Amino acid sequence: MIDIACGTGVAARYAMGLVGAQGTVCALDIDAGMIAHAGTLEDTAGIDWHRADVMDLPFADDAFDVALCN
């Protein structure tokens, strides 16, 4: 699962609770400050944080089953 334009990761943290150990959650935002702040919050274990532009994703095609944007 990928959370695009994740900001502080509210949706990514919620998604992590849904996928649990069986899945992975990547969170992506273009703002490095948002990503840095998100990593300091509770319940972020297991989330793979990325700073990137949604128009140039650093992932292979079909890398995710679900994409969300909150």
MDTraj code that builds the backbone (N, CA, C; nanometers):
import mdtraj as md
import numpy as np

residues = "MET ILE ASP ILE ALA CYS GLY THR GLY VAL ALA ALA ARG TYR ALA MET GLY LEU VAL GLY ALA GLN GLY THR VAL CYS ALA LEU ASP ILE ASP ALA GLY MET ILE ALA HIS ALA GLY THR LEU GLU ASP THR ALA GLY ILE ASP TRP HIS ARG ALA ASP VAL MET ASP LEU PRO PHE ALA ASP ASP ALA PHE ASP VAL ALA LEU CYS ASN".split()
xyz = np.array([
    [0.0850, -0.1161, 0.0000],
    [0.0000, 0.0000, 0.0000],
    [0.0900, 0.1229, 0.0000],
    [0.0502, 0.2233, -0.0759],
    [0.1252, 0.3484, -0.0771],
    [0.0309, 0.4641, -0.0455],
    [0.0767, 0.5518, 0.0412],
    [0.0061, 0.6749, 0.0760],
    [0.0774, 0.7882, 0.0031],
    [0.0129, 0.8426, -0.0987],
    [0.0714, 0.9467, -0.1830],
    [0.0366, 1.0837, -0.1257],
    [0.1345, 1.1721, -0.1218],
    [0.1194, 1.3047, -0.0600],
    [0.0778, 1.2865, 0.0854],
    [0.1571, 1.2084, 0.1579],
    [0.1204, 1.1610, 0.2918],
    [0.1209, 1.2683, 0.3994],
    [0.1894, 1.3784, 0.3769],
    [0.1963, 1.4792, 0.4831],
    [0.2597, 1.4195, 0.6071],
    [0.1928, 1.4285, 0.7193],
    [0.2467, 1.3727, 0.8432],
    [0.2118, 1.2255, 0.8614],
    [0.1498, 1.1643, 0.7629],
    [0.1285, 1.0200, 0.7651],
    [0.0063, 0.9700, 0.8390],
    [-0.0954, 1.0507, 0.8531],
    [-0.2160, 1.0069, 0.9237],
    [-0.2746, 0.8820, 0.8575],
    [-0.2938, 0.8866, 0.7269],
    [-0.3517, 0.7721, 0.6559],
    [-0.2557, 0.6533, 0.6548],
    [-0.1271, 0.6792, 0.6422],
    [-0.0281, 0.5707, 0.6422],
    [-0.0287, 0.4972, 0.7755],
    [-0.0376, 0.5708, 0.8845],
    [-0.0419, 0.5070, 1.0173],
    [-0.1685, 0.4252, 1.0329],
    [-0.2805, 0.4755, 0.9854],
    [-0.4058, 0.4001, 0.9902],
    [-0.3935, 0.2732, 0.9055],
    [-0.3378, 0.2876, 0.7849],
    [-0.3215, 0.1737, 0.6945],
    [-0.2311, 0.0678, 0.7560],
    [-0.1273, 0.1078, 0.8260],
    [-0.0365, 0.0120, 0.8893],
    [-0.1126, -0.0772, 0.9861],
    [-0.2095, -0.0203, 1.0547],
    [-0.2922, -0.0993, 1.1452],
    [-0.3789, -0.1997, 1.0719],
    [-0.4131, -0.1702, 0.9482],
    [-0.4953, -0.2617, 0.8689],
    [-0.4137, -0.3745, 0.8064],
    [-0.2964, -0.3436, 0.7541],
    [-0.2173, -0.4459, 0.6857],
    [-0.1375, -0.5323, 0.7820],
    [-0.1021, -0.4784, 0.8969],
    [-0.0286, -0.5546, 0.9968],
    [0.0994, -0.6153, 0.9413],
    [0.1368, -0.7304, 0.9942],
    [0.2607, -0.7967, 0.9546],
    [0.2526, -0.8574, 0.8147],
    [0.1324, -0.8744, 0.7613],
    [0.1167, -0.9355, 0.6296],
    [0.1439, -0.8392, 0.5146],
    [0.1473, -0.7105, 0.5403],
    [0.1622, -0.6141, 0.4318],
    [0.2677, -0.5102, 0.4610],
    [0.2839, -0.4203, 0.3660],
    [0.3771, -0.3096, 0.3827],
    [0.3069, -0.1798, 0.3467],
    [0.3523, -0.0732, 0.4082],
    [0.3000, 0.0598, 0.3793],
    [0.4175, 0.1513, 0.3472],
    [0.4101, 0.2160, 0.2331],
    [0.5053, 0.3193, 0.1949],
    [0.4317, 0.4521, 0.1997],
    [0.4967, 0.5525, 0.2499],
    [0.4391, 0.6860, 0.2562],
    [0.5307, 0.7806, 0.1800],
    [0.4728, 0.8617, 0.0933],
    [0.5508, 0.9456, 0.0032],
    [0.5008, 1.0894, 0.0075],
    [0.5944, 1.1827, 0.0178],
    [0.5605, 1.3242, 0.0117],
    [0.6796, 1.3987, -0.0481],
    [0.6533, 1.5074, -0.1159],
    [0.7610, 1.5862, -0.1766],
    [0.8295, 1.6772, -0.0743],
    [0.7629, 1.7039, 0.0365],
    [0.8149, 1.7949, 0.1388],
    [0.8990, 1.7183, 0.2406],
    [1.0291, 1.7417, 0.2386],
    [1.1207, 1.6726, 0.3295],
    [1.0867, 1.7000, 0.4759],
    [1.0381, 1.8198, 0.5064],
    [1.0007, 1.8533, 0.6430],
    [0.8845, 1.7696, 0.6934],
    [0.7884, 1.7436, 0.6064],
    [0.6740, 1.6596, 0.6436],
    [0.7205, 1.5177, 0.6744],
    [0.8066, 1.4645, 0.5888],
    [0.8572, 1.3284, 0.6085],
    [0.9375, 1.3202, 0.7381],
    [1.0223, 1.4192, 0.7634],
    [1.1023, 1.4204, 0.8862],
    [1.0130, 1.4255, 1.0090],
    [0.9114, 1.5108, 1.0061],
    [0.8198, 1.5219, 1.1201],
    [0.7392, 1.3934, 1.1387],
    [0.6916, 1.3370, 1.0294],
    [0.6108, 1.2148, 1.0365],
    [0.6874, 1.1023, 1.1050],
    [0.8157, 1.0925, 1.0791],
    [0.8968, 0.9876, 1.1386],
    [0.9154, 1.0001, 1.2883],
    [0.8828, 1.1160, 1.3447],
    [0.8963, 1.1370, 1.4891],
    [0.7683, 1.1035, 1.5653],
    [0.6606, 1.0789, 1.4937],
    [0.5313, 1.0548, 1.5580],
    [0.5174, 0.9093, 1.6028],
    [0.4208, 0.8843, 1.6900],
    [0.3945, 0.7486, 1.7366],
    [0.3328, 0.6647, 1.6257],
    [0.3393, 0.5345, 1.6409],
    [0.2754, 0.4391, 1.5503],
    [0.3279, 0.4472, 1.4081],
    [0.4570, 0.4733, 1.3922],
    [0.5138, 0.4795, 1.2577],
    [0.6031, 0.3590, 1.2266],
    [0.6159, 0.2671, 1.3210],
    [0.7002, 0.1488, 1.2988],
    [0.6472, 0.0698, 1.1792],
    [0.7378, 0.0333, 1.0925],
    [0.7008, -0.0469, 0.9768],
    [0.6647, 0.0323, 0.8530],
    [0.6497, 0.1628, 0.8655],
    [0.6177, 0.2466, 0.7495],
    [0.7485, 0.2868, 0.6816],
    [0.7518, 0.2713, 0.5513],
    [0.8693, 0.3050, 0.4708],
    [0.8474, 0.4454, 0.4135],
    [0.9174, 0.5451, 0.4679],
    [0.8991, 0.6848, 0.4310],
    [0.9871, 0.7219, 0.3117],
    [0.9301, 0.7968, 0.2177],
    [1.0043, 0.8396, 0.0992],
    [0.9756, 0.9857, 0.0686],
    [1.0805, 1.0601, 0.0341],
    [1.0631, 1.1953, -0.0176],
    [1.0767, 1.1857, -0.1682],
    [0.9674, 1.2140, -0.2382],
    [0.9686, 1.2045, -0.3843],
    [0.8492, 1.2794, -0.4414],
    [0.8595, 1.3070, -0.5695],
    [0.7522, 1.3722, -0.6450],
    [0.6594, 1.2637, -0.6997],
    [0.5314, 1.2792, -0.6818],
    [0.4349, 1.1801, -0.7289],
    [0.4411, 1.1625, -0.8811],
    [0.4903, 1.2625, -0.9506],
    [0.5017, 1.2524, -1.0963],
    [0.6260, 1.1737, -1.1391],
    [0.7109, 1.1382, -1.0430],
    [0.8324, 1.0625, -1.0728],
    [0.8552, 0.9621, -0.9599],
    [0.7660, 0.8659, -0.9482],
    [0.7716, 0.7700, -0.8383],
    [0.8957, 0.6812, -0.8472],
    [0.9601, 0.6567, -0.7335],
    [1.0808, 0.5741, -0.7319],
    [1.0518, 0.4245, -0.7160],
    [0.9422, 0.3785, -0.7719],
    [0.9007, 0.2392, -0.7597],
    [0.8694, 0.1809, -0.8973],
    [0.8790, 0.0503, -0.9072],
    [0.8446, -0.0176, -1.0318],
    [0.6934, -0.0118, -1.0538],
    [0.6524, -0.0219, -1.1799],
    [0.5103, -0.0311, -1.2109],
    [0.4523, -0.1526, -1.1374],
    [0.3298, -0.1409, -1.0942],
    [0.2592, -0.2499, -1.0242],
    [0.3249, -0.2897, -0.8920],
    [0.3976, -0.1992, -0.8300],
    [0.4638, -0.2297, -0.7033],
    [0.3650, -0.2360, -0.5866],
    [0.2475, -0.1755, -0.6034],
    [0.1509, -0.1686, -0.4928],
    [0.0140, -0.2182, -0.5367],
    [-0.0569, -0.2795, -0.4439],
    [-0.1931, -0.3246, -0.4679],
    [-0.2935, -0.2129, -0.4437],
    [-0.2597, -0.1221, -0.3522],
    [-0.3515, -0.0158, -0.3132],
    [-0.2751, 0.1163, -0.3042],
    [-0.3346, 0.2214, -0.3564],
    [-0.2808, 0.3561, -0.3408],
    [-0.3874, 0.4426, -0.2776],
    [-0.3454, 0.5282, -0.1864],
    [-0.4410, 0.6191, -0.1235],
    [-0.3806, 0.7562, -0.1092],
    [-0.4678, 0.8523, -0.0958],
    [-0.4268, 0.9898, -0.0733],
    [-0.5332, 1.0535, 0.0142],
    [-0.4919, 1.1014, 0.1304],
    [-0.5882, 1.1563, 0.2255],
    [-0.5851, 1.3063, 0.2170],
])
top = md.Topology()
chain = top.add_chain()
for i, resn in enumerate(residues, 1):
    res = top.add_residue(resn, chain, resSeq=i)
    for name in ("N", "CA", "C"):
        top.add_atom(name, md.element.get_by_symbol(name[0]), res)
traj = md.Trajectory(xyz[None], top)
